[in-house]
């Protein structure tokens, strides 16, 4: 007598596969087990059929590798994004279980509203703030301070810092939010218009010299020439 466990397992898997095929419909939520992780996604065993969960469909926010969210052997629920009956190719989604946070971003992040977020990236031209999963805002270098125009973001902020800012502009189509830190404080130049008048005698500290004169630092941090 010749027996084969492999043949039995293949038969059981084929039965499981046929059962899974009956419930695979686009938009439905199914449960599977993570078999493998790669740089571009995760392969999920749905029951006799493997599906691909691409890294771009894992989270509305930023992730650099699937291992940040999942491990091999994890049991997770996923959404069927597409299913090709001829090739049995299944594309899966995880973030789609939640609504796109940009759908009503203009309502939740109204212009002028104060918000708090976490610094996730610093660049030469500004810092990116995560307001919630999938929603980021940019504080341009010109919106960091009223007076200091040459601030280097990487020297003033560190990834992970929690900062407060105010909403300047929201573009839902381009998924962009412009933020400002300096506009949380009064514009010192507006105050200077009323505090200093032509012909007034003032005191200040010499800050630097140039061929054409000297720069004087006033109390508000404003430089006068």
C-alpha positions in Angstrom: 0.0 0.0 0.0 1.3 3.4 -1.0 0.0 6.5 0.8 0.6 10.2 0.4 0.0 12.8 3.0 0.9 15.5 0.4 -1.9 14.3 -1.8 -4.3 14.6 1.1 -3.2 18.1 2.0 -3.5 19.2 -1.6 -7.0 17.8 -1.8 -7.9 19.6 1.4 -6.4 22.8 0.1 -8.3 22.6 -3.2 -11.5 22.2 -1.3 -10.7 25.2 0.9 -9.7 27.1 -2.3 -13.1 26.4 -3.9 -14.9 27.5 -0.7 -12.8 30.7 -0.6 -13.5 31.5 -4.3 -17.3 31.5 -3.5 -16.9 34.4 -1.0 -14.3 36.5 -2.8 -16.1 39.6 -4.0 -14.7 43.1 -4.5 -15.5 45.2 -1.5 -16.0 42.3 0.9 -14.0 42.0 4.1 -12.2 38.7 4.7 -9.8 37.3 7.2 -6.4 35.9 6.4 -3.0 35.1 7.8 0.2 36.8 6.7 2.6 34.4 5.0 5.4 36.6 3.9 6.5 40.2 4.1 8.5 42.0 1.4 9.7 45.6 0.8 6.6 46.3 -1.3 3.9 44.5 0.6 2.6 41.4 2.4 1.2 38.1 1.0 -1.9 37.0 2.8 -3.3 33.4 2.9 -7.0 33.8 2.5 -7.7 30.0 2.6 -6.2 28.2 -0.3 -5.6 31.5 -2.2 -2.9 34.1 -1.6 -3.6 37.8 -1.9 -1.2 40.7 -2.1 -1.6 43.6 0.3 0.6 46.4 -1.2 2.4 48.7 1.1 0.5 51.7 -0.4 -2.8 50.1 0.8 -1.7 49.4 4.4 -2.1 52.8 6.0 -3.3 56.3 5.1 -0.1 57.6 6.8 3.5 57.1 6.0 5.3 53.7 6.5 8.6 52.7 5.1 8.2 48.9 5.5 5.3 46.5 6.1 7.1 45.2 9.3 6.2 48.5 11.0 2.6 47.3 11.1 2.6 43.5 10.6 4.5 40.3 11.4 4.4 36.9 9.7 1.7 34.8 11.2 -0.6 37.7 12.1 -4.3 37.2 11.5 -5.8 40.3 10.0 -9.0 41.4 8.2 -8.6 42.9 4.8 -10.8 44.4 2.0 -10.9 42.7 -1.4 -10.0 45.5 -3.8 -9.9 43.4 -7.0 -10.2 39.7 -7.9 -9.3 38.2 -11.3 -11.3 34.9 -11.7 -9.1 33.7 -14.6 -5.7 34.2 -12.8 -7.0 34.0 -9.2 -5.0 37.2 -8.6 -6.3 39.0 -5.5 -5.4 42.6 -4.5 -6.1 43.5 -0.9 -6.5 46.6 1.1 -6.1 47.3 4.8 -6.4 51.1 5.1 -9.7 51.0 3.1 -11.4 49.7 6.3 -11.3 53.3 7.4 -12.5 56.3 5.4 -10.0 58.5 3.6 -9.1 61.2 6.1 -8.9 63.8 3.3 -12.6 63.3 2.4 -13.7 66.0 4.8 -10.4 67.5 5.7 -11.5 71.0 4.7 -14.3 70.8 7.4 -12.1 69.4 10.2 -9.1 71.7 9.4 -10.7 75.1 8.8 -8.5 78.1 8.0 -7.5 79.9 11.2 -7.9 76.8 13.4 -5.1 76.0 15.9 -3.8 72.5 15.6 -1.2 70.3 17.3 0.9 67.8 15.4 4.1 65.8 15.4 7.2 66.7 13.4 7.8 63.8 10.9 10.3 65.4 8.5 12.6 68.4 8.4 13.8 70.0 5.2 15.7 73.1 4.2 12.4 74.8 3.2 10.4 73.8 6.3 9.0 71.0 8.4 6.2 68.5 7.9 3.7 67.9 10.7 1.5 64.9 11.1 -1.9 66.1 12.2 -3.5 62.6 12.1 -2.9 59.3 10.3 -2.7 60.2 6.6 -3.0 64.0 7.0 0.2 66.1 7.0 0.8 69.8 6.9 3.8 71.9 5.9 5.2 74.8 7.9 7.3 76.7 5.4 10.5 78.3 6.7 8.9 81.7 6.1 6.2 80.8 8.6 8.4 79.9 11.5 9.2 83.3 12.9 8.3 86.9 12.2 11.8 88.3 12.7 14.4 85.5 12.1 14.3 84.8 8.4 17.3 82.5 8.2 16.3 79.8 10.7 17.4 76.3 9.8 14.5 73.9 10.5 16.7 71.0 11.4 18.4 73.0 14.2 15.2 74.2 15.7 13.1 71.1 15.4 13.6 67.3 15.9 11.5 64.5 14.4 9.0 63.6 17.1 8.6 67.1 18.5 5.0 68.2 19.2 4.3 71.7 17.9 1.3 74.0 17.7 0.4 75.8 14.6 -2.4 77.6 12.8 -4.1 76.5 9.5 -3.4 78.9 6.6 -4.7 76.9 3.6 -6.2 73.5 2.8 -6.2 71.9 -0.6 -8.2 68.6 -0.5 -7.5 67.8 -4.2 -3.7 68.0 -3.8 -3.8 66.7 -0.2 -1.8 69.7 1.1 -2.2 71.8 4.2 -0.2 75.0 4.8 0.6 75.8 8.5 2.2 78.7 10.4 3.8 78.9 13.8 4.7 82.6 13.6 1.0 83.6 13.2 0.2 82.2 16.6 1.9 85.4 17.9 1.2 89.1 17.0 3.1 90.5 14.1 5.8 92.7 15.8 6.0 94.9 12.7 2.3 95.9 13.1 3.1 96.9 16.7 6.1 98.8 15.5 4.0 101.1 13.3 2.3 102.5 16.4 5.2 102.4 18.8 7.8 104.2 16.6 7.2 107.4 14.8 9.4 109.6 12.6 11.7 111.8 14.7 11.4 109.7 17.8 14.6 109.0 19.9 15.1 105.3 20.6 17.6 103.0 22.2 18.9 99.8 20.7 21.9 97.5 20.6 24.2 97.4 17.7 23.8 94.0 16.1 26.1 94.2 13.1 27.9 96.5 10.7 27.7 96.9 6.9 29.5 99.1 4.4 26.4 101.2 4.3 25.6 101.5 8.0 24.8 99.6 11.2 21.9 97.3 12.2 20.3 98.1 15.5 18.3 95.5 17.5 15.1 96.9 19.1 13.2 95.4 22.0 10.7 93.5 19.8 13.5 91.7 18.0 13.2 94.1 15.0 16.3 95.3 13.3 16.6 98.9 12.4 19.1 100.4 9.9 
